[in-house]
Structures are given as C-alpha cells and as structure tokens.
C-alpha cells in the first residue's frame, strides 16, 4: 500500500472491513470539514489531498510509521507529514499537517494540524492544534468496551 501511495496510485480499499473503505476518500471528507486549513491555507489543503508525487513549492514532507495500542490491540499507522513555512503575512508562520495514509485497525482516516498563527502586532502568537479522525466503529458484544478504551487512550495522550 505504501509503495502505491508513493508512486501516486490510490491506496485501498482496506481488506479487513465488512464494507470497502478507501482511505483517500475518507481523508478528503476530513479536509472538507477542516475549515481552519481550507480557509487560511487553501493551496496547502489541496496539496494534502494529492499524493506525495505531486510536489508543492515551499512544502517539506516525510513519512513515519508508528505502533500504538488502541483498545488493547496493536495498531500500525503510516503518516505523511507536510510542513509549510509561509512568508505571506496572511498565512500562519508554520503549518504542520499529518495525513494518515494507512492503519491496520480502527481508523479509516486521520488529519492532525498544528499551526503557529501570528497575533496582532505587539501581541502574542497562537499555537493551534486540531485533530480529525474517521473511526471504523467497533461493533458487536465488546464494541462499547473497545470504543471506551480507544477514547480513554486518546484523551490520555492529549492531556
């Protein structure tokens, strides 16, 4: 899947789901609902929708793998991080966005955005962090317990 992403091909669908899930489509829905990025850095938001092969001037990127325990089950994710350093005073100084391109369980798509936003002259700047994820709802007898464990784990990482 990662090689397909790097070469510009579509990733998916996930094979272990009851219904097909195409990560890029799920990610596009997250971007559509992330007005902070789409309004303040529209070209950057569009670059997030494209694969890594489509280069964007002034945007650095790298991939990283991570392993976390969600609901007691190891989950491997691959994230494409894009960094925009803007000279334009109408844009944040720096925007760092992480696009999940693959997850073994539970998460269909995820977008994490951290931005350093300029304050008014003579005032403080602001650090803004937003995370949007589309979860594969866990069903069945133990679904409520697994959802609670995932929620508790994600809340403990934020605090």
N, C-alpha and C positions, 0 to 999 in steps of 0.2 A: 504494500500500500504506500509506503513512504517513497519508494522509488517512482511509483506512478505520480505521486504529488510533485516530486522534484522534477520530473520530466514534463509536467504540465497537464497530465491526464487527470480525469476525475477519480476521486477516492471513494470507494464504496461499491455497493451498499454493504453495511455491516452484515455478516453472515449469521451471527448468533441471535438475531432478533426474530420475533414472530412475523413482523412486517418489515419491509425494506426501509432502511434509513440511509439516506445519502447525506454524509456529513457536510458537504458544501452547501446544500440546500438549507439544512438546519442552521448553519453558520450565517448564511445570508439573512435569515429571519432575525437572528440576534443583532446583526448590524443594522437592519431596518428599524429596530426598536431602540437603537443606541443613538438618540438624537444629539447627545453631547459631541460625539465624534462626527456624525453626519452633518451637523450644522457648523461646527467650529473648524473642522479639518476634512472637508468633503473629498478632496483628492486622495487623502490618506485613507479614508474609509473605503474608497473604491479600490485602492491598492490592496487592502486587506482581503477583498473579495477575490482578487486574482491570485493565481499560483505564483510560486517563487520565481518562475522563469520570466515573468513579466517584471522587468526591473523598473524601479521608480527612482528618479534622481533624489538625492538627499535622504534616502531611507536605507538604513542598515538592517540586516536581518541575520538570524541564525536559528537553528533547530535545537531543541533539547528534549531528552527523554526523562520521564520521572516515574517512580513507582510509589504508590500510596496505598494505604489500606482504607477502603471505603466499605462500610458495612461488614467489616471483618474479612473482606475478600481483596487480595492484591489486585490493583488496577494499574495498568501501564498506560501512560499517555505520551503522545508526541505533540510538542507545541512549536509553532512557528512564531518567533518574536520579531516584531518590526519596530524600529526606533526612528522617529522623525525629530530632527533638531531644526527648529524653524528660525529664520531671520525675520520673518514677517511679523510685525508687532500685533497683528490681529489674530495670530495663532498662539497657542501655548508655546512656551520655550522648548519643551520636550514632551513628546507623546510616545509612550511605550505601550504597544499592544501585543498581547499573546493570543494567537489563534490556535485552538486545539485542532489538530488535523487527524488525530486517531486516539481512541480509547478502547481498552479491552472490555470494559463493563460500564454500565450505568449512565454515562454521559454521551449524548449524541453530538453536542457542540458546546464550545465554551469560548468566550471572549473576555479577556481581562485587559483593562485600560488604566494606565497610570499617566497622569499629565501634571506638569508644572505650569500653572496658569498665572500669567502676570496680573498683579494687582494694579490699582490706580497708582500714578506717580506718588512717591513718598509713602506708599502703603505696602503692606505685606503681600507676598505672592501666596498662591494656594496650591496645595498638593491634593489632587483629586484621584480617587481610585474607584473604579466601577468594575464589577464582575457580573457577567450574564452567562447563564448556562442553561442548556436544554437537557433535562434528565430523561432517561429511559425509565419511566415509572415502574417500580418494582411491584409486582402483583402477587397474589397467592396468599397462603396462610401466614407466611412470615413477612409479607410485604411491608406492613406497618412498622414492624420492628426494624427492618433493614432501612427504610426511609428515615426513621428516627435516628439510627446510628449514623447515617450519612449526614444528616442535618447537624447533629451534635458535633461530629468530627469537623465539618466545615466551619461551624461557628467557633470552635475552639482555636482554629488556625487564624481566624480574623482578630481575635482578642488578644 
